[in-house]
Amino acid sequence: MRATGAWRHAVGEIPVLGAASVAVRLAGDGAVDALSLRIRHSDGEVLDSAPVIDTELVARQLAERLADVLGKSKERLPTDVVQSATMRFGYLDLGKRKAQRVLAPAYVGQIVLQQRLERQAHVLAVSATERPYLELPLFGSEAPQLRGRGLHPAS
């Protein structure tokens, strides 16, 4: 038997979403079997400040991303198919294999769909601000594109 505990860090009071920041795995005899520490270095410099968008708009954007993932269908997805859905706000850490110069505020939605014998789980992210600081790839296979200061698209 093994036990695993995982913790996340925060910047200010805002959680950093992504892989666990610290994880400890204990062996059956209680000895530490594995320890991982993954915290992105931060010099504390605030690069910019932007208003956070309304959660209703975020929910619509997450629904649109889910529709893109599921593909176009003539029939709408029945609402009883959605088994659970959560939405969290925080800085998004895309992982150690992705080049990322800033921690950008985002909403991460976790959606579970259950239809007949098929169950699907989706994790989707959208920018939490009117000015996105990262291009968030839909399927997670592309490296995110960073938008620098002063290069924001016109609203």
VMD Tcl script that draws the C-alpha trace (Angstrom):
set ca {
  {0.00 0.00 0.00}
  {1.20 3.50 -0.83}
  {-0.17 6.91 0.11}
  {0.31 10.07 -1.94}
  {-0.21 13.66 -0.82}
  {-0.07 16.68 -3.13}
  {-0.07 20.41 -2.41}
  {-0.27 23.54 -4.55}
  {1.45 26.83 -3.99}
  {-0.06 30.27 -4.37}
  {1.17 33.66 -5.50}
  {-0.30 36.21 -3.17}
  {-3.57 34.52 -2.29}
  {-4.15 33.19 -5.81}
  {-3.55 29.45 -6.35}
  {-1.24 28.22 -9.11}
  {-3.20 25.68 -11.17}
  {-1.51 22.84 -13.00}
  {0.58 19.96 -11.73}
  {1.02 19.65 -7.97}
  {3.70 21.90 -6.53}
  {4.78 19.37 -3.90}
  {4.00 15.66 -3.84}
  {5.04 13.08 -1.26}
  {4.55 9.35 -1.73}
  {4.85 7.04 1.26}
  {5.57 3.32 1.07}
  {3.52 0.80 3.01}
  {5.96 0.90 5.95}
  {5.64 4.71 6.21}
  {9.03 5.48 4.64}
  {9.21 8.27 2.07}
  {9.14 6.54 -1.32}
  {9.22 9.66 -3.52}
  {9.26 13.42 -3.12}
  {8.79 15.94 -5.91}
  {9.01 19.69 -5.68}
  {7.98 21.82 -8.62}
  {7.57 25.53 -8.07}
  {8.08 28.03 -10.86}
  {10.55 30.76 -9.92}
  {8.92 34.15 -9.48}
  {10.72 37.40 -8.92}
  {7.47 39.03 -7.75}
  {7.45 41.61 -10.54}
  {3.94 42.58 -11.65}
  {4.09 43.03 -15.42}
  {0.57 44.26 -15.99}
  {-2.86 44.44 -14.43}
  {-6.10 43.65 -16.23}
  {-9.70 43.25 -15.06}
  {-11.00 39.72 -14.57}
  {-13.88 38.82 -16.89}
  {-17.32 37.84 -15.62}
  {-17.80 34.17 -14.72}
  {-20.89 33.92 -16.93}
  {-18.77 34.84 -19.96}
  {-16.12 32.34 -18.82}
  {-18.75 29.58 -18.62}
  {-19.84 30.37 -22.20}
  {-16.23 30.32 -23.42}
  {-15.63 26.96 -21.72}
  {-18.83 25.59 -23.31}
  {-17.62 26.80 -26.73}
  {-14.25 25.10 -26.20}
  {-16.02 21.89 -25.19}
  {-18.16 22.08 -28.34}
  {-14.97 22.49 -30.42}
  {-13.45 19.41 -28.78}
  {-16.59 17.33 -29.27}
  {-17.00 18.43 -32.88}
  {-19.98 19.82 -34.69}
  {-23.17 17.82 -34.39}
  {-26.67 18.32 -35.71}
  {-28.03 17.50 -32.25}
  {-27.33 19.49 -29.12}
  {-25.65 17.74 -26.23}
  {-28.39 16.79 -23.74}
  {-27.94 18.56 -20.40}
  {-28.35 15.31 -18.46}
  {-25.09 14.07 -20.06}
  {-23.08 16.56 -17.99}
  {-22.29 14.59 -14.85}
  {-20.15 17.23 -13.17}
  {-18.56 20.54 -14.00}
  {-16.30 22.75 -11.91}
  {-14.50 25.99 -12.66}
  {-11.43 27.26 -10.78}
  {-9.64 30.60 -10.94}
  {-5.88 30.90 -10.57}
  {-2.57 31.43 -12.28}
  {-2.04 28.75 -14.90}
  {1.22 26.80 -14.94}
  {1.43 24.85 -18.21}
  {4.06 22.42 -16.95}
  {7.79 22.09 -17.06}
  {7.88 20.98 -20.70}
  {6.24 24.21 -21.96}
  {8.08 27.49 -22.36}
  {6.25 29.99 -20.18}
  {7.64 33.36 -19.11}
  {4.63 34.48 -17.05}
  {2.01 32.96 -14.79}
  {-1.20 34.11 -16.43}
  {-4.60 34.30 -14.71}
  {-7.02 31.73 -16.12}
  {-10.15 29.76 -15.40}
  {-9.80 26.00 -15.64}
  {-12.96 24.01 -16.21}
  {-13.27 20.30 -15.44}
  {-16.23 18.69 -17.18}
  {-17.31 15.04 -16.98}
  {-19.77 13.69 -19.54}
  {-21.60 10.36 -19.11}
  {-23.66 9.06 -22.01}
  {-24.83 5.45 -21.99}
  {-21.66 3.39 -21.42}
  {-19.21 6.11 -22.45}
  {-17.62 8.48 -19.95}
  {-15.42 11.42 -20.97}
  {-13.50 13.89 -18.83}
  {-12.26 17.20 -20.22}
  {-10.00 19.85 -18.69}
  {-10.22 23.16 -20.55}
  {-8.65 26.55 -19.87}
  {-9.59 30.06 -20.92}
  {-8.03 33.40 -20.12}
  {-9.43 35.07 -17.00}
  {-8.74 38.59 -18.23}
  {-9.92 40.74 -21.10}
  {-6.33 40.80 -22.35}
  {-5.02 37.25 -22.70}
  {-1.35 36.84 -21.79}
  {-1.04 33.31 -23.17}
  {-2.54 31.62 -26.19}
  {-4.08 28.52 -24.64}
  {-3.93 25.59 -27.06}
  {-7.19 23.66 -27.27}
  {-5.74 20.17 -27.11}
  {-2.58 20.91 -25.13}
  {-0.30 19.60 -27.87}
  {0.99 22.96 -29.06}
  {3.33 25.24 -27.13}
  {1.55 28.38 -25.89}
  {2.36 31.67 -27.57}
  {3.27 34.49 -25.19}
  {1.92 37.96 -25.81}
  {4.30 40.68 -24.69}
  {3.47 43.99 -23.11}
  {1.91 46.48 -25.48}
  {1.07 43.78 -28.04}
  {-2.50 43.11 -26.97}
  {-5.16 42.91 -29.66}
  {-7.59 45.79 -29.92}
  {-10.85 45.15 -28.06}
}
mol new
graphics top color blue
foreach p $ca { graphics top sphere $p radius 0.5 }
foreach p [lrange $ca 0 end-1] q [lrange $ca 1 end] { graphics top cylinder $p $q radius 0.2 }
display resetview
